[in-house]
Amino acid sequence: MLKIKELLIRDFYRYLPLLSVILLEAHIRFLLNDTQARAEYLLVSFQLVFECLPLLAGHCIASNQLNNKAILTWLTCFIFYPLCLIVLNGQNAAFELWSYFNLEVWFITMAASLLWFIQHTMKQVQKNKFITFFSGLFSLNNVVLILVIGWALFVAGIFNSHVEPMLNQPINPVIELTKLISDFGPFLFYLWQFLFISSLIYMTFLLNRYVLIRRVLTEQGTIIFCAAVLLCLIVLTPTYSYLILALPVNQVPEYITTLLPSGNQNIFSPYNYQFMFVVFAVSTPIILAFERQKQDAKMLEISKHQIQTELKLLQQQINPHFLFNTLNNLYALTLIKSDEAPDMVMQLSNLLRYSVYEGQKAQVNLSQEVTYLQDYMALQTIRNKEKCNINVNWPDNANQHQIAPLLLVILLENAFKHGVDKSVDKCELIFNMQLQNNTLIVECINDYEQDQSTKSIGIGIENLQRRLSLMYHNKHSLETHQTSNKWHVKLTMELD
């Protein structure tokens, strides 16, 4: 049930950009109808969403696949389907009157989908200079800058599409592309003035982020921050209002309204202060959220480095103990001038080579780890073949999975150190590994002397448990128990 809920939330986030621009377009269409009927607003919204359902479905399907089939699905939904609707609009007058889907809807939905895929791809691929540069374009500052510039372009296009827009307020939010091309001069006249207003809003955002929040709020606290915001409202509101009134669009005497929020010539109007308050009220939580996200990302990076350092320390705790025991075994064989000593040297060399090169990796092929365990078991068998009856079972298809290196050897080291080596009489060691789909099950059973300290036996198991919790969190189970004179360990873990 929890996985289904997470899947629904994840898929909702996938098509949220498309849904937002579709509802924005529906809102604009409703305003163009010059009606205030609530039923009409719902009708327009549902109808436009209904027409865009193939786009939403295509985006969601493609985002879940991310392969050649996904590209084909996306092209079908975002190229073929819109072309069919546009052709149908041109061929059928009744359908054209009913349909709200046009080139503008096509453009904004495609842009929203592509932006989502760009952001998703940047999260998945490995960081490089190009990706770092490109991801920087979507920083908070740049996003706000793009929004205010887009607002200036949008409003300038609307003003350019109407005759005497300042005298005919309010005006419909409609942009005539043909007039934008034919009357490009007036468009530039409006554009630079709205860009100036946008720059004032953007500077207010930067002031709030880098001075009021990062310096005042962080260093001085909430009370001083509120006082600083109040001071900015008192000083900046009339200053900005005076600068906006100086724009040419507000200098023609017969114009009744102005571009100020108050709509008049009063720079001290309460509406102007209310607008500035809204700018601070909206930007502050957004800035705080992004600052928190940035701080969390840094803490996550630090945590990853700490985990990697701890894992290396834990692996270093294994290697010296293993090398010490193996050299003792080799020393014992050389004393009796055993013919098995050269083979033991070669196997020890293989083990050390694996520890040095493969042991430093985050993951290795399971077959490599199995080969390492087999070499380790061969070394121990040479010394203990007369003393211990060793039964092992190795998994099939081990080359299809990945595992953290030098992990399972802890079970064998613990079994030999506290079971075989401590045993006086003939003993037994059972080591069984099996794969069930992507689940690895490892069982280790060895003789156990009753007078041994459970605390000393648990050191190796504690090391293993710690590494598992760091690398296979919520993907493993480790069970240990004692029955009569046997020590049982069962490890179950999900592999990649």
Phi, psi and omega in degrees: 000320180293320179295321178297318179296316178296324179294318179295319179294317180298315180294326177297319178294332181294314183260009177300317178301318180293316182297322181293316181288329177294316179291328174297315178297321177297321178296318178296317178299321178297319179294326179292333179287352177053051178221156179243016181288128181293322179297324178294321179296315178296322180297314180297317182296311181295323181293317181290322176297320178299316179294333182263005180304317176300326178293316178297317180295316180297320179295317182293318180295314181296323181290337178275339184261309180052055175212192181299322177296324179295319179297317178297318178298316181296316180296322179297315184282325186261350178243304184292311182298312177298323178298320178298317179296318181293320176297319179295324176299321181284337184265334186236112183293322181295318179293324180295323178292327182280323188282143174256354183281126179216189181299325181295315177297319179301314184294312186289325178289320178294319179296318179296319179294315180296321178297322178297315181295323178297313180296318180295320180295320180296331178286330186274320186284161180289143182294134170216183185297319181294314181295320178298317178296315184292320178294332177295336177294339181255025174289167183300315181300315182291323178296315178297319178298317178297321180295315182290325176292319177298321176298317180298317178296317182295311182291322177297321177295322178294314179299321181290339182273359181236152177273128181047063186298329181289336180269350186237042178282145353280155181247153180287141181283068182239137178244122176265109184295325180296320179288331177297323179283317183287325181246059184289330179299307176300327177298315177297325179300314178288323187297312184295330180287319177289330174294325177296315178296320178298322180296324177296317179295319181294321177294325176296319177299314180296320177300317181294320185286309191269339181252301187291319184272307185289328183259303187287305183296316183292319186265330188249341177103179189291318185296314179294325178297313179298320178295322179292320177296318178299318178298318178297320177299317183292320185275314188285326184301304178293329179294310178297319180299319178297318180293321179292320178296336180283353179292148183302327183296341180258004187264350180284125188300323186282352178291134182272312182265166176233175179276001176289152176304329179287336181078009180227192183269000184277109181285347180257019181295142178302329179296326177294318178294322178297320179296315179296323177297320178297320179301314179291320183293326180279317185288328185298307179296328178295315179297316180297322179295316179291322177296321177295318179297319179295318179293320179296322178297319177295318179294323178295319178296318177297319180297320179297317178297320178294320178295317178298319178296317180294321178296320178295321178295321179294321178293325179291336175290333181280311189302313180299319180296316179297316180296320180299313181295319182293319178296325175297318177298315180296320179299319180296321180290323180291330179296322179266005179053049181287144176289348181276351182300315179300319178297324180292322177297318180295317179294323177295321177298318178298319180294316180294323178297318178296317181296321184286315187267305183280331183293343180271353181278159178289320179215152175227168176292140182300327178297326177294319179294322178296317177299320177298316179295322179295319177296319178297317180295323179296320178298315181290328181293324180303318183277327190248014185295331179276342187258329190228139174266110187254124177241125181231155176218121184256150184282155172270160178055037181290340183283001182264000185226161178246151180209156175291136184287158175056036182260310185285339181296339178299322179297317180292317179301316180296321181292317180288319184292315186257351179249292185294310183296328183273348184283138179269317181266183176300131184235178182221142176227126179243124179231116187235125176238133177214151180249131173236099189060244178256016180257125178260129179242122181237126178238133179229122181234127180219158177295151186220124178279132187295333185274003180282154178281124177296329180296317181293324178294327185282352182297312179295320179295322178296320177299314180297316181298321180294316179296321178296320180293331179279322187258334183229053182297126181063017179234021182207164170216138181231117183242135176227138175202163182242132174231119183055243181250027180244142175250123184249134173228130177231122180243126175237129184212145177272128181257161176276000000 
